[in-house]
Amino acid sequence: MAGLYIHIPFCKQACSYCDFYFSTRQQLRTPFLETLVKEIRSYQDTELSEIVWQTLYLGGGTPSLLSERELTLIFDAVHDVFRTDFREVTMELNPDDVTAEYLNTIRDAGVNRASMGVQSFQPELLRFMHRAHTAEEAFTALQTLRETGFPSYTADLIYGNPQQDLKMLEKDISEMLRFAPPHISAYSLTIEPGTRLGKQLELGRLSPADDEIVARHHSLLRALLGDAGLSQYEVSNYAIPGKEALHNSNYWRHEPYLGFGPSAHSFIPHQNHAKRWKNRSDLKAYLSSEQGAFQEEAETLDLHTLAEERLMLGMRTREGVSLSELSSAYDYHLAEEQFEWIREQKRKRMIESDPDRITCTADGLLIADYLIVELLSRHSGEKKRGSG
């Protein structure tokens, strides 16, 4: 299921934790859209224009700053250039941009899934994260999504904030569940270098939440969402069965994806390798790029690298990884030492396995990144066969 990604880099203000590429220079929207359309049309009559693309994701930044006319420019270019059979078209929204009229506008344009960054309903946490919306605007936006009958949507929560106790998180979860969202993405707050929080950490003005507290937050989240019928299908994602994100699953399963706009990534697999590239994370440079010169970084990935990456991505999902897929698609076989380690983790109830599949348990997903590193470190590089 191949997916297209379009990065809209504009924001009203900078969230304190965000390390995605963005700009607050709204006056550049018109030249940006002209360049974006030029980039999309640069793929006209190429090999990639012949792929049937089944998902589209508008991320950012804040795509909900776009007007109906601006969205039409983008969608017209996409449909003109590519073979599209979209099963899912997702657009990120800020709560303060959501109105019934705007939801009807984007739905008419083809969007059938909204992704809304609520993060919290606590005014002090919203201020700490420097969010542009208020708790009241988040409540109103969630209610409007329900009342307009929008086809599907997901809402984001952030846990593990400094000074955020379990009662605050429980209240946020309870408030969110009042609206019965079909999907919730919940992220542990990470303090990245170069962000507002990162600078405060460097200056000693901020201490991150203790790992044990974050683990308790995660356990509470998993329990309450599970009781509400939302299953954890990836480390940070919970959904009612059948409402899982299709586009994000492209990334985890190594499906092709093609990105447009500054900082967007692309990944195109071939028979014995894959190509990955990234656009420049610089709006000024992006706007001045000659046609076809948007890329900043490019690499060719061999089968062994792809196999390890597939393991890393797959083990973060409840679907896990098929050993026969690793063998047939990547010529990768687990070593005996890895099988011994898997058996040990099964005894600890961190991993489940059968002769063809390994997955993290619910408890294992809490430390999935650690488990993945441990599993990969036990591969000798030699092709070895075995069974779990």
N, C-alpha and C positions, 0 to 999 in steps of 0.2 A: 504494500500500500504506500505509494510514493506521495510525499508531501511537499508543499511549497510554504516557505516562511517569508514574511515581509516585516521588516523592522521599521517601525515609525518612531523616530528618536526624540520626539518633542514631549516635554513635561512642563507643567505649570511651576513646579518647584522640585527640589532634590530631596528625596526621602533619605533619612540619615543612614540607612543600612544598604542602600542600593549601589551595586557595582556594575550594573548594566550600562551600556553606552546611551547617553541622553544629552539633550540640549534644551535650554529654556528660551532659545532665540526664535520665537514664534514667527518673526518676520522672514525667516528662511523657508517657511513651509512651501511657498509657491515654487522657488527654484529647486527645493528638494523633490517635490512631486514630479517636476519636469525631468529631473535626473533619474528618479526611480523608474518612471515610465520608459526612459531611454534604456536603462539597464534591463528591464523586463523584455523590451523589444529587441535587445541585442541577441536573444536566444531564438529569434525567428528563423525557421528552416534549419535548425540544428538537430543533432541526435537527441538532445534533451527535450526538444519540443514535440518529439514523437512519443515520449512516455505518457501513459495515461496517469494523470495526477489526481489523487482521490481525497486529499485533505489540503486545507489552506489555513494558515494561522497568521493573524495580524497581531504582532506583539510590539513591545516597546520598552521604554517610552510609554506614551499614552495614545493608542490608536483612537480612543473615543473623542479626541480633540478634532478629528477629521469631520468635515461637513459632508453632506450627501453628494455634492458635486465632486469633492476630492475622492471620496470612495468610488464613485462611478468611474473616474479616470483610471484608478488602479484596477478595478474589476474588468473594465473593458479591455485594458492592455493584457491582462492575464488570459482572458478567454480568447482574445485574438491570436495570441502567440502559442498557447499550449493546448494540448488535448486534455480537457477537464471532465471529470466525472465525480464531482465532489460529494462524498458521503458526509463530510464534516467540514464546516467553515467556522473557525473560532476567532473571536475578536476580544481583545482585552479592553475592559472598561473600568474607569474610575467611578466610584459611587456618586460623586458630585456631578457627573456628566449624564447620569441615567434619568431619562424621562420616558414616558409612554410613547411620545412622538419619536424620540430618537431610536428607541427599540424597534418601532415599526419601520423606521427608515432603514436601519441596518438589516432587518429581516427581509425587506423588499430587495435589498442589494444582494442577498444570498447568504447572509450570516445565519447559521442555525444553532450556534453555541456561543454563549457569552462566558468570559472569564473575568471575574470581578475581584479586585484586591481590597477586601475588607480589613484584614490583618488583626483588628481588635475593635471592640465596642467601648473600651475603656478610654475616656478622654485623656487621662495622663499618659497612657501608652501611645495613643495616636500622636500626642505632642512629642513624646520621646522619639518616635519614628519619623516625625516631621511629615506626617501625611497631610494631604490637601483637603481631605474630607472630614466631616464630623460623624459622631456615632449616629446622630439623627438622620444624616444623609445616607448612611449605610442601611439603616432600617428601612427608609423610604425606598431605596433602590431595590432591596431584596423583595419588598412587598410589590413593587412595580413589576419586577420580573415574573412574579407569580400571577399577578392580576392580568397581565397582557398575554399570558400563556406562551411565553417564549419557549421554543422547542426544547432547549437544554441549556444548562449553565453550571458553572463551578464557582465557588467562592473560596478565597484564600484566607487562612489564618496563620499568624506567626506566634510561636510559643518560645519559651526559653529566654524571655527578656529579663535583663537585670531588674530586681525588685518585683518581678511578676510572681505572685504566689499561686498555689494550686486553686484557691478560691476564685481568684481573678480569671484564671484559665477556664475553670468550670463554668463560670458565669458567661464567658465569651462563647463557649461551646453550646451551652443551653440556649443562649440568645440566637445563635446561628441555626440551631435545630428547630426553632419555632417556625422557620420558613421552609423546612423540609427540603433543603437543596439536594439534587440528585448526585452531586459530586462536591467534595471538599478537598482542597490541597492545603496541607498543613506543614509549615516549614519551621525548623528550629533556627532561631536568629543566629546568623553568622556575622561576625564582625570582620569585614574585609579591609585590607590596606587601601588607603586613598579615599575611603568614604568618610562622612562626618563622624560616625562612630569610631572608625579606625583611627582618626586623628585624636579623638578624645582618649582612646585607649593608650596611644603613644604618649600623650601628655600626662597619663596617670589619673585622669579625671573619671575614668570608667573602669569597672571590673565586670567581666563577662559572668553569666550565671554559671554556677557550679555544675559539673557534669552529672552528678548524682541528682540534682534538682531537675535538670533537663530530662534525664531518664524518667523521673517521676511524672513530669509533664507529658512525655510521650505515652507512658502507660495509661494515664488518665484519658488522654485523647483517644487512644485506640479502644479503650473500654467503652467510653461514652458513644463514640461514633459506631462502634460495633453493635451496641444495644439499639441504636437507631436504624440499623439495617444497612449501614455503609461499610463495606468490606475494604480492608487495606489490600490493595493490589500492587502497590509499589511503595517504597520507603516513605514517600511524602504524599501519597494519593489514596483517597478513599472514595468509593462509589457504590451506589445501588447497582446490583448486577445488571449489566447491559448499558450502563451509563459511563463506562470507562472512556478516557480520552483516547481517541483513535490517533490523532496527530502525534502526541507524545510517545505513543507506543511505537511509532516509526523509528524514533531515536533508539529506543531500547532494543529493538529487534533488527537493527542494521538495515532498515529499508532506506531507499534513496530519499534525500531531501535536498532542496535547492533554495538558497536564501538570497534575499534582495535587501538593499539598504545598508547603511553603515553598521559594521560589526556583525553582520549576518554570516552564518556558517552554512556550508554546503558539504554533502557527502554523497558520492556516487560510487557504488560498488561495481566491480568488473569481475571477470571469471577468476583471476588469480591475484587480485589486488583491489585496492579502492583508492579513490582520489578524495582528498578533503581540502577545502580552502576556506578562507575567511576574508570578508571585505574589511576595508580600513575602518577603524574605530575613530573616525575624524570626519565630521560633517563637512568642514571646509575643503578637505582633500577630496572627499567623495563628490562634492559639487563641481570640483575642477577637473575630475578625472575624464580622460578621453574615453570614448566608447570601448567597452571591453577591458578597461584598465582599472577596475574597481578593486581587484584582489590585492591583499596585503601579504597573506601567508598561504602557502600551498604545500601539501606533502602527499607522498605516495605511501600507502600502508601495505605491508606484506601480509601473507596469510596468518603467520604466527602472531603478529601484532593485532590483527583483526580478531583472532580467536580469543586472545586474552581480554580484549576490549568487550567482546560479546559476552564473555563470562562475567566481567565486571558489571555490565549493564543488566544482564539477565538475572544475576543473583540479587539485584535490588528489587526484583519483582516477585510476586507470589507464583508467577508462571515458571520461574527458574530457567534452567538451560537444559536442552536435550543433548545428550552425549553423541547420539547418532548425527545430529545436526553439526556438532563440532567436528566430527569425523568427515562427513560428506562435504560440508561447505568450506571447511578450513584446514582439513587434513591434520587435525589436532586431536591428540589422545591423552587422556589423563595418565600420569605416572603412578606406579604402585604406591609411592609415598603419599601422593594426593588421595588415593583411595583409603589408605590407612587413616589419614587425617579426617576424611569425611566420616568414616566409621566412628572415630572418636567424637566428632561433633554430633553425630546421631545419638550417641549415648548421653551427651549433654543436652540434647533436645534443641540444638541450635540449627541443625540441618536435617532435612528429610531427603531420602533418595530411594529410587527404584533402579532396576537395571539400565534405564535409559535417561533418567532425569534427576537433577539435583536442584533443590530449592531451599531457601531459608525458611525456618519456622517463623511464627509471629514474633517470638522472642529474638530469633536470629536477625530479623530485619532491623532491630534496634541497633545492632552492632554490625550491620551488613558490610560496611566499608572495611572494618577490621578483618572480618572473616574472609573477604575477597582477597585482601593482601596476603593473608596467611595461606590461602589455597594456592595462589599463583606462585608464592615463594617456594613451594614444594615441587615445582615442575623442573625437571633436569634439563629440558630442551630436547631430550630424545623422544622418539615416537614409541610409546609403550601402550599396550592394550590391557584392558582388564574389565572388571565389572564391580559395581558397588554392592 
